[in-house]
Amino acid sequence: MKWVGLVLVWIQQNNSIRFNVLIRSNKYLVSELRNSMARIFSIRM
């Protein structure tokens, strides 16, 4: 059971590292997406 727990922790750490790298590389795209979503919702309101 300890081994399974260690593997799960290792997978989580690897996924979070990959996720952080993706966020850093796509920060501009994410901000553009948020801006466009804000515009869409402000138009609908």
C-alpha positions in Angstrom: 0.0 0.0 0.0 2.9 2.4 0.7 4.2 1.8 -2.8 0.9 2.6 -4.4 0.7 5.8 -2.3 4.2 6.8 -3.4 3.3 6.2 -7.1 0.2 8.3 -6.8 2.1 11.2 -5.1 4.8 11.0 -7.9 2.1 11.1 -10.6 0.5 14.1 -9.0 3.8 15.9 -8.7 4.6 15.2 -12.4 1.2 16.3 -13.5 1.4 19.6 -11.5 4.8 20.3 -13.0 3.5 19.8 -16.5 0.4 21.8 -15.7 2.5 24.7 -14.4 4.7 24.7 -17.6 1.5 24.7 -19.7 0.1 27.6 -17.7 3.3 29.6 -18.1 3.6 29.0 -21.8 -0.1 29.8 -22.4 -0.5 32.7 -19.9 -1.0 35.2 -22.8 -3.6 32.9 -24.4 -5.4 32.5 -21.1 -5.6 36.2 -20.5 -6.9 36.8 -24.0 -9.5 34.1 -23.4 -10.6 35.7 -20.2 -10.8 39.1 -21.8 -13.0 37.7 -24.6 -15.2 35.9 -22.2 -15.6 39.1 -20.1 -16.6 40.9 -23.3 -19.2 38.3 -24.2 -20.7 38.2 -20.7 -20.8 42.0 -20.5 -22.6 42.2 -23.9 -25.2 39.6 -22.8 -25.9 41.3 -19.4 
